[in-house]
Amino acid sequence: MFRVHCMIGLCVTGWLDSPTWTTSLCFGSGRWGCTRPYSTLLFACIMPIILWKIIVFHLTTITCFSWCFRKDVNPADNPNIPSIAKYFSTKGRYEEVNPYLIEDILAVNRSILQPPSAKCREIHLTAIIRHGTRYPTTKNVKKMRKFYDLVKNSASGKESWLREIQTQWTMWYTEDMDGRLVQKGVSDHKHLAMRLSKLFPSLISEEKLRGGLIKFITSSKHRCVNSTLSFKAGLTELWDIKDKEFDHAVNDALMRFFDKCTKFLQEVDNNPSAMTEVDRFREGPEMRRVQEKLADRLEVPYNTITDDMAEAAFYLCAYEFAIKTVNSPWCQLFDEIDAQVLEYANDLKQFWKRGYGYDINSKSSCILFHDVFSRLDKAANENRSGQQVTEAVTVQVGHAETLLPLLTLLGFFKDSDALTSTNYASQTKRTFRTSHMLPYAANLLLVLYDCGEGDLRLQPLLNEKPVTFPGLTNQQASMPLYQDVREHYRELLQGCDFENECQLFKHPAEA
């Protein structure tokens, strides 16, 4: 090796005449006709070696930083991503929760699973998934159009982004879009299916799909049905399956349980007073300051910008980015402080309408909770008796309103203090943050493992990242014994009856 480096060094420094050099090495011995002093020749050999190693080291270091730290993609460095994108709440992209997907949309890392022993094997997966990216609802399109008309006709600022809105941007959202899945939403679920097949190859496999061991259930809403079709298409395209189609079941009792829960509908969903904290915050000093800053940027009177308009402007930025991956001029209306306030306003609404604000919010998901555990129990029992697990994978596609009550029932993301209209400043470190929990295509995965000798374990993952069951933090990583999980939720498993919880008036014996 030294000889090779030395020959390179001599060639580079002009010490060897290429037509006459030989493969022998001499240091003044005359075998090459060398007459140079030994020390000079040694210098000529050693220095290029040192320089070469320095160059190789730096190239290796650069390569390592670009490869080894691919997951630390910083969206703030990308001018195509709004600086406020991480605050879009339930209107956010899945990629903001998992930024490494920006570089490689099919990237997975199986090392995150970390089973307690090499003997562990996956025997069942339940995936509860929110639909993919969608158009705004009719209600929000109306709000967005009203704000757009104000900006186009009344704003008088001189900024270039404002001129772009007024002269180039057109209001292309229409009321008939009404929450339908967009092409990005199709991709969301296709790519998720492919990633999950790489993350759990023994469960989500062509053999199990063809064998009918993967079940698909969806809400009746078009965005959910089309997300389910897209998930299936991701798998059939991955394995080039063209000779067979795979069914799905529509089940609103499971995936839209909130529509069937009378107590929730009357006491929360259709009860304006249930959102008192939300209304107070929207009328409070933080939101008022956001509205004033919007008015200043647009040079319009303060009283023309309502809280609905501030929200609509935020939606315009969010939808343009989520649907078209565009950092639109609408995003220039907000700074990070504004975005944090608007994120909190949405979190507050979700907290009181679907989360910990009222007990019935989570109890409305009892039917889905029992369905999940009945599938896990069935897989566990079949496995214990030596049978093949007949339902290796269950894919259930619903809404943010499907996932959040269930996550709440399970106790995830519960802060020590409730979110209120007056504690915004003290909630900056809250765990209840829908931007992190519920982007488009958000998913809760429950994976059952057989680790040998009756050792069954259950691993929860949210958005493809392991989480820990609340109250089971001392268990092995995020994969506790299944029997311990069942014991932890014993009261819910023995009760939490959907019919009883959701009836408006209970009999005295049930109260």
MARDOLO-516651 format. One record per residue (C-alpha): residue number from 0; x, y, z. Coordinates in Angstrom, 1 decimal, padded with zeros to 4 digits, always signed. Example, Ala and Ser with C-alpha at 12.3 -4.5 7.8 and 13.67 -1.06 7.14 Angstrom:
2
0|+012.3|-004.5|+007.8
1|+013.7|-001.1|+007.1
end
This chain:
511
0|+000.0|+000.0|+000.0
1|+002.9|+002.3|+000.8
2|+004.5|+001.6|-002.5
3|+001.2|+002.4|-004.4
4|+000.8|+005.7|-002.5
5|+004.4|+006.6|-003.1
6|+004.2|+005.9|-006.8
7|+001.1|+008.1|-006.9
8|+002.9|+010.8|-005.0
9|+005.9|+010.6|-007.3
10|+003.7|+010.8|-010.4
11|+001.8|+013.8|-009.0
12|+005.0|+015.7|-008.1
13|+006.7|+015.0|-011.4
14|+009.4|+012.8|-010.0
15|+008.8|+009.9|-012.3
16|+009.0|+010.0|-016.1
17|+006.0|+008.0|-017.1
18|+007.6|+006.3|-020.1
19|+010.5|+004.9|-018.1
20|+009.4|+004.2|-014.5
21|+009.4|+000.7|-013.2
22|+007.6|-001.2|-010.5
23|+010.5|-001.3|-008.1
24|+011.1|+001.2|-005.4
25|+014.6|+002.8|-004.8
26|+015.8|+005.4|-002.5
27|+019.0|+006.4|-004.3
28|+020.1|+002.8|-005.0
29|+020.3|+003.3|-008.7
30|+017.8|+000.6|-009.6
31|+015.6|+003.2|-011.2
32|+018.6|+005.4|-011.9
33|+017.4|+007.4|-008.9
34|+019.8|+010.0|-007.7
35|+017.5|+011.9|-005.3
36|+018.3|+011.9|-001.6
37|+016.3|+009.4|+000.5
38|+014.8|+012.1|+002.7
39|+013.6|+014.1|-000.3
40|+012.1|+011.0|-001.9
41|+010.4|+010.1|+001.4
42|+008.9|+013.5|+001.7
43|+007.6|+013.2|-001.9
44|+006.0|+009.9|-000.9
45|+004.6|+010.8|+002.5
46|+003.1|+014.2|+001.9
47|+000.7|+013.2|-000.9
48|-000.4|+010.3|+001.3
49|-001.2|+012.7|+004.2
50|-003.0|+015.0|+001.8
51|-004.9|+012.1|+000.3
52|-006.1|+010.9|+003.7
53|-007.2|+014.4|+004.6
54|-009.2|+014.6|+001.4
55|-010.8|+011.2|+001.9
56|-011.6|+012.0|+005.6
57|-013.4|+015.2|+004.6
58|-015.3|+013.5|+001.8
59|-016.3|+010.7|+004.1
60|-017.4|+013.2|+006.8
61|-019.5|+015.1|+004.3
62|-021.0|+011.9|+003.0
63|-021.8|+010.7|+006.5
64|-023.5|+014.0|+007.4
65|-025.6|+013.9|+004.3
66|-026.6|+010.3|+004.8
67|-026.3|+009.5|+008.6
68|-028.5|+012.5|+009.5
69|-031.0|+012.3|+006.7
70|-033.8|+012.1|+009.3
71|-032.9|+015.5|+010.7
72|-034.3|+017.3|+007.7
73|-035.1|+020.9|+008.7
74|-038.2|+022.2|+006.9
75|-037.2|+025.7|+008.0
76|-034.3|+025.5|+005.4
77|-036.8|+024.8|+002.6
78|-038.2|+028.0|+001.0
79|-041.1|+026.0|-000.4
80|-042.3|+025.2|+003.1
81|-044.1|+027.9|+005.0
82|-042.3|+028.8|+008.3
83|-045.6|+028.3|+010.1
84|-046.4|+024.9|+008.6
85|-045.9|+023.1|+011.8
86|-048.8|+024.9|+013.4
87|-051.5|+023.9|+010.9
88|-053.3|+021.5|+013.4
89|-055.7|+019.1|+011.7
90|-055.0|+020.9|+008.4
91|-051.3|+019.9|+008.4
92|-049.3|+017.6|+006.2
93|-048.1|+014.2|+007.5
94|-044.6|+015.2|+006.4
95|-044.5|+017.9|+009.1
96|-044.9|+015.3|+011.7
97|-042.2|+013.0|+010.1
98|-039.9|+015.5|+008.3
99|-037.6|+012.7|+007.0
100|-040.3|+011.8|+004.5
101|-039.7|+015.1|+002.7
102|-036.5|+013.5|+001.3
103|-037.8|+010.0|+000.9
104|-041.5|+009.4|+001.1
105|-041.0|+005.6|+001.5
106|-038.4|+005.8|+004.2
107|-038.9|+003.4|+007.2
108|-036.7|+002.5|+010.1
109|-037.5|-001.0|+011.6
110|-035.1|-000.4|+014.5
111|-037.7|+001.8|+016.2
112|-039.8|-001.3|+017.0
113|-037.2|-002.7|+019.5
114|-038.9|-005.9|+020.6
115|-037.6|-007.2|+023.9
116|-036.1|-010.3|+022.3
117|-035.2|-011.7|+018.9
118|-037.8|-014.3|+019.3
119|-040.6|-011.8|+019.1
120|-042.7|-012.0|+015.9
121|-045.7|-009.8|+014.9
122|-049.0|-011.8|+014.8
123|-051.6|-009.0|+014.4
124|-051.8|-005.3|+013.4
125|-054.8|-003.0|+013.8
126|-054.4|+000.3|+012.0
127|-056.9|+003.1|+012.6
128|-056.1|+005.8|+010.0
129|-057.5|+009.3|+009.3
130|-058.3|+010.0|+005.6
131|-055.7|+011.7|+003.5
132|-055.4|+015.3|+002.4
133|-058.8|+016.8|+001.4
134|-060.4|+019.9|+000.0
135|-061.9|+022.4|+002.5
136|-065.6|+021.8|+003.5
137|-068.3|+024.0|+002.0
138|-068.5|+025.9|+005.3
139|-064.8|+026.8|+005.1
140|-064.9|+027.6|+001.4
141|-067.5|+030.3|+002.2
142|-065.3|+031.8|+004.9
143|-062.3|+031.7|+002.7
144|-064.1|+033.4|-000.2
145|-065.4|+036.2|+002.1
146|-061.8|+036.9|+003.3
147|-060.5|+036.7|-000.3
148|-063.1|+039.3|-001.5
149|-062.1|+041.6|+001.3
150|-058.4|+041.4|+000.4
151|-058.9|+041.8|-003.3
152|-061.3|+044.7|-003.0
153|-060.2|+046.6|+000.1
154|-056.6|+045.9|+001.1
155|-054.2|+048.7|+000.2
156|-050.8|+047.6|+001.4
157|-047.8|+047.8|-001.0
158|-046.1|+044.5|-000.3
159|-045.3|+042.3|-003.3
160|-047.1|+039.3|-001.8
161|-050.3|+041.4|-001.5
162|-050.0|+042.5|-005.1
163|-049.6|+038.9|-006.0
164|-052.9|+037.9|-004.3
165|-054.8|+040.8|-005.8
166|-053.5|+040.4|-009.4
167|-052.5|+036.8|-009.9
168|-054.2|+034.5|-007.3
169|-057.7|+033.4|-008.1
170|-060.3|+031.9|-005.7
171|-060.3|+028.4|-007.2
172|-062.0|+026.7|-004.2
173|-065.6|+025.9|-004.8
174|-068.4|+024.8|-002.5
175|-068.9|+021.5|-004.3
176|-065.4|+020.3|-003.4
177|-066.8|+019.8|+000.1
178|-064.0|+017.9|+001.8
179|-063.3|+015.5|-001.1
180|-060.0|+013.7|-001.2
181|-057.3|+015.5|-003.4
182|-054.5|+013.8|-005.3
183|-052.1|+014.4|-002.5
184|-054.6|+012.5|-000.3
185|-054.4|+009.5|-002.7
186|-050.6|+009.6|-002.4
187|-050.8|+009.9|+001.4
188|-052.5|+006.5|+001.7
189|-050.6|+004.8|-001.1
190|-047.3|+005.7|+000.4
191|-048.5|+004.8|+003.9
192|-049.5|+001.4|+002.8
193|-046.1|+000.8|+001.2
194|-044.2|+002.0|+004.2
195|-046.2|-000.2|+006.6
196|-045.6|-003.2|+004.4
197|-041.8|-002.4|+004.8
198|-042.2|-001.9|+008.5
199|-044.2|-005.1|+009.1
200|-043.3|-007.3|+006.1
201|-044.5|-010.5|+007.8
202|-048.0|-009.1|+008.3
203|-048.6|-006.8|+005.3
204|-047.6|-009.2|+002.6
205|-048.8|-010.2|-000.8
206|-049.5|-013.7|+000.5
207|-051.7|-012.5|+003.3
208|-053.5|-010.0|+001.1
209|-054.3|-012.7|-001.5
210|-055.3|-015.1|+001.3
211|-057.9|-012.7|+002.7
212|-056.1|-012.1|+006.0
213|-056.1|-008.3|+005.6
214|-059.4|-006.7|+006.3
215|-060.5|-003.1|+005.2
216|-063.2|-001.1|+007.0
217|-064.1|+002.5|+006.2
218|-066.4|+005.4|+007.0
219|-069.0|+006.0|+004.3
220|-067.7|+009.5|+003.6
221|-066.2|+009.7|+000.1
222|-062.8|+011.0|+001.4
223|-062.5|+007.9|+003.6
224|-063.7|+005.4|+000.9
225|-061.2|+006.9|-001.6
226|-058.5|+006.8|+001.0
227|-059.2|+003.1|+001.6
228|-059.1|+002.5|-002.2
229|-055.8|+004.3|-002.3
230|-054.3|+002.3|+000.5
231|-055.3|-000.9|-001.3
232|-053.9|+000.5|-004.5
233|-050.6|+001.1|-002.8
234|-050.3|-002.6|-002.0
235|-051.5|-003.9|-005.3
236|-049.1|-001.6|-007.2
237|-046.3|-002.6|-004.9
238|-046.8|-006.3|-005.7
239|-048.1|-005.7|-009.2
240|-051.4|-007.5|-008.5
241|-053.7|-007.1|-011.5
242|-055.7|-010.3|-011.4
243|-057.7|-009.7|-008.2
244|-059.6|-007.0|-006.4
245|-060.0|-006.7|-002.6
246|-063.2|-005.8|-000.8
247|-063.8|-003.3|+001.9
248|-066.7|-002.9|+004.4
249|-068.4|+000.4|+005.1
250|-069.1|+000.7|+008.8
251|-070.2|+004.0|+010.2
252|-071.2|+002.5|+013.6
253|-067.4|+002.0|+014.1
254|-065.8|+004.8|+012.1
255|-068.4|+007.6|+012.7
256|-069.6|+006.6|+016.1
257|-070.0|+010.2|+017.1
258|-073.0|+010.6|+014.7
259|-074.7|+007.8|+016.6
260|-074.1|+008.9|+020.2
261|-077.2|+010.9|+021.3
262|-075.7|+012.2|+024.5
263|-072.7|+013.6|+022.6
264|-074.8|+015.2|+019.9
265|-077.1|+016.9|+022.3
266|-074.7|+017.9|+025.1
267|-071.7|+018.8|+023.1
268|-071.9|+018.8|+019.3
269|-075.2|+020.7|+019.0
270|-074.8|+022.7|+022.2
271|-073.3|+026.1|+021.7
272|-072.7|+026.6|+025.4
273|-070.3|+023.5|+025.4
274|-067.8|+025.7|+023.5
275|-067.8|+028.6|+025.9
276|-064.0|+028.3|+026.5
277|-063.4|+028.4|+022.7
278|-065.6|+031.4|+022.2
279|-064.0|+033.3|+025.1
280|-060.5|+032.7|+023.6
281|-061.6|+033.8|+020.2
282|-062.9|+037.0|+021.8
283|-059.8|+037.4|+024.0
284|-056.6|+039.5|+023.8
285|-054.4|+036.9|+022.0
286|-056.9|+036.5|+019.1
287|-057.7|+040.2|+019.0
288|-054.0|+041.0|+018.5
289|-053.8|+038.5|+015.6
290|-056.7|+040.3|+014.0
291|-055.2|+043.7|+014.5
292|-051.9|+042.6|+013.0
293|-053.8|+041.2|+010.0
294|-055.6|+044.5|+009.6
295|-052.3|+046.4|+009.8
296|-050.7|+044.3|+007.1
297|-053.7|+044.7|+004.8
298|-054.2|+048.4|+005.8
299|-057.9|+047.9|+006.5
300|-059.9|+049.0|+009.5
301|-059.7|+046.8|+012.6
302|-063.4|+046.1|+012.7
303|-063.3|+044.5|+009.3
304|-061.2|+041.5|+010.4
305|-063.2|+039.1|+012.5
306|-062.0|+035.9|+014.2
307|-063.6|+033.9|+011.4
308|-061.6|+035.9|+008.9
309|-058.4|+035.3|+010.7
310|-059.1|+031.6|+010.7
311|-060.0|+031.7|+007.0
312|-056.8|+033.4|+006.2
313|-054.9|+030.7|+008.1
314|-056.8|+028.0|+006.2
315|-055.9|+029.6|+002.9
316|-052.2|+029.3|+003.7
317|-052.7|+025.7|+005.1
318|-054.8|+024.4|+002.2
319|-052.6|+025.9|-000.5
320|-049.6|+024.1|+001.1
321|-051.3|+020.8|+001.9
322|-053.0|+020.4|-001.4
323|-050.5|+022.0|-003.9
324|-047.3|+022.1|-001.8
325|-047.1|+025.8|-002.4
326|-045.8|+028.4|+000.0
327|-048.4|+030.8|-001.0
328|-048.6|+034.6|-000.5
329|-051.4|+034.0|+002.0
330|-048.8|+032.7|+004.4
331|-047.1|+036.1|+004.6
332|-050.1|+037.3|+006.6
333|-048.8|+035.5|+009.7
334|-045.7|+035.3|+011.8
335|-044.9|+032.5|+014.2
336|-046.6|+034.1|+017.2
337|-049.9|+034.5|+015.2
338|-049.7|+030.8|+014.1
339|-049.2|+029.6|+017.6
340|-052.3|+031.5|+018.7
341|-054.4|+030.1|+015.9
342|-053.1|+026.6|+016.6
343|-054.1|+027.0|+020.2
344|-057.6|+028.1|+019.1
345|-058.0|+024.9|+017.1
346|-056.6|+022.8|+019.9
347|-059.0|+024.4|+022.3
348|-061.9|+023.5|+020.1
349|-060.7|+019.9|+019.7
350|-060.1|+019.6|+023.4
351|-063.6|+020.6|+024.3
352|-065.4|+019.0|+021.4
353|-063.5|+015.7|+020.9
354|-061.0|+015.4|+023.7
355|-060.8|+015.7|+027.5
356|-063.2|+018.6|+027.8
357|-066.2|+016.4|+028.4
358|-066.3|+012.7|+029.5
359|-068.8|+011.8|+026.8
360|-066.3|+012.9|+024.1
361|-064.1|+009.9|+024.8
362|-066.9|+007.5|+025.9
363|-068.6|+008.0|+022.5
364|-065.7|+005.8|+021.1
365|-066.5|+002.9|+023.4
366|-067.8|+000.9|+020.5
367|-064.5|+001.3|+018.6
368|-062.5|+000.6|+021.8
369|-064.2|-002.8|+022.3
370|-063.9|-003.6|+018.6
371|-060.2|-003.1|+018.7
372|-059.7|-005.3|+021.8
373|-062.0|-008.0|+020.5
374|-059.7|-008.3|+017.5
375|-056.6|-008.4|+019.6
376|-058.2|-011.0|+021.9
377|-059.2|-013.1|+019.0
378|-055.7|-013.0|+017.5
379|-054.2|-013.8|+020.9
380|-056.5|-016.8|+021.5
381|-055.9|-018.2|+018.0
382|-052.2|-017.9|+018.5
383|-052.2|-019.5|+021.9
384|-054.2|-022.5|+020.5
385|-051.7|-023.0|+017.7
386|-054.1|-021.8|+015.0
387|-053.3|-019.4|+012.2
388|-054.4|-015.9|+013.1
389|-057.4|-015.4|+010.7
390|-057.2|-011.6|+010.6
391|-053.5|-010.7|+010.5
392|-054.2|-007.0|+009.7
393|-057.2|-004.7|+010.1
394|-057.1|-001.4|+008.3
395|-059.8|+001.0|+009.5
396|-060.1|+004.4|+007.8
397|-062.0|+007.3|+009.5
398|-061.7|+010.8|+010.6
399|-059.8|+013.0|+013.0
400|-063.0|+012.8|+015.0
401|-062.6|+009.0|+015.0
402|-059.0|+009.0|+016.3
403|-059.1|+011.8|+018.9
404|-061.9|+010.4|+021.1
405|-060.2|+007.0|+021.1
406|-056.7|+008.4|+021.9
407|-058.4|+010.3|+024.7
408|-060.2|+007.2|+026.0
409|-056.8|+005.5|+026.1
410|-055.3|+008.4|+028.1
411|-052.8|+009.7|+025.5
412|-051.7|+013.3|+025.5
413|-053.3|+014.3|+028.8
414|-051.8|+017.4|+030.4
415|-052.0|+018.2|+034.1
416|-054.2|+021.3|+033.4
417|-057.1|+021.5|+031.1
418|-056.9|+023.9|+028.1
419|-058.9|+027.0|+028.8
420|-059.4|+030.5|+027.4
421|-057.2|+032.0|+030.0
422|-054.1|+029.8|+030.2
423|-052.7|+030.1|+026.7
424|-049.3|+031.4|+028.0
425|-048.8|+028.4|+030.4
426|-049.8|+025.8|+027.7
427|-046.8|+026.3|+025.4
428|-045.4|+022.9|+026.4
429|-048.7|+021.1|+026.3
430|-048.7|+017.5|+024.9
431|-052.3|+018.0|+023.6
432|-051.2|+019.4|+020.2
433|-053.3|+018.4|+017.2
434|-050.5|+019.5|+014.8
435|-048.5|+016.6|+016.1
436|-051.3|+014.1|+016.7
437|-053.7|+014.5|+013.8
438|-052.3|+015.6|+010.5
439|-053.9|+014.2|+007.4
440|-053.4|+010.4|+007.2
441|-052.7|+010.3|+011.0
442|-052.6|+006.7|+012.2
443|-052.8|+004.7|+015.5
444|-051.1|+001.3|+015.1
445|-051.5|-001.5|+017.6
446|-049.1|-004.4|+017.0
447|-049.5|-007.7|+018.8
448|-046.3|-009.8|+019.2
449|-045.7|-013.4|+020.2
450|-042.3|-013.4|+022.1
451|-042.5|-017.2|+022.9
452|-043.7|-019.2|+025.8
453|-047.0|-017.4|+026.1
454|-045.3|-014.0|+026.2
455|-047.7|-011.7|+024.2
456|-046.9|-008.0|+023.9
457|-048.7|-005.0|+022.5
458|-046.9|-002.1|+020.9
459|-048.7|+001.2|+020.2
460|-047.4|+003.6|+017.5
461|-048.8|+006.9|+016.5
462|-047.9|+008.2|+013.1
463|-045.3|+005.5|+012.7
464|-043.5|+006.4|+016.0
465|-043.6|+004.3|+019.2
466|-045.6|+005.8|+022.0
467|-046.1|+004.5|+025.6
468|-049.5|+003.6|+027.1
469|-050.2|+006.1|+029.8
470|-049.7|+004.4|+033.2
471|-047.5|+001.7|+031.8
472|-044.3|+003.7|+031.5
473|-042.3|+001.3|+033.6
474|-042.8|-001.5|+031.1
475|-040.3|-002.8|+028.6
476|-039.8|+000.2|+026.2
477|-043.1|+000.8|+024.5
478|-044.0|-002.9|+024.3
479|-045.7|-004.0|+027.5
480|-047.2|-007.4|+028.2
481|-050.7|-007.7|+026.5
482|-052.2|-009.0|+029.8
483|-050.8|-005.9|+031.6
484|-052.5|-003.6|+029.0
485|-055.8|-005.4|+029.4
486|-055.4|-005.1|+033.2
487|-054.7|-001.4|+032.9
488|-057.9|-000.8|+030.9
489|-059.9|-003.4|+032.9
490|-062.6|-001.0|+033.9
491|-063.2|+000.1|+030.4
492|-063.2|-003.4|+029.1
493|-065.7|-004.4|+031.7
494|-067.9|-001.3|+031.1
495|-067.7|+001.5|+028.6
496|-070.9|+000.3|+027.0
497|-071.8|+002.5|+024.0
498|-075.5|+002.2|+024.4
499|-075.5|+003.0|+028.1
500|-072.9|+005.8|+027.7
501|-074.7|+007.5|+024.8
502|-078.3|+007.4|+026.0
503|-079.4|+010.8|+027.0
504|-081.3|+009.9|+030.2
505|-080.1|+007.0|+032.3
506|-082.4|+005.1|+034.6
507|-081.8|+005.7|+038.4
508|-080.1|+002.3|+038.7
509|-077.6|+003.2|+036.0
510|-076.8|+006.7|+037.1
end
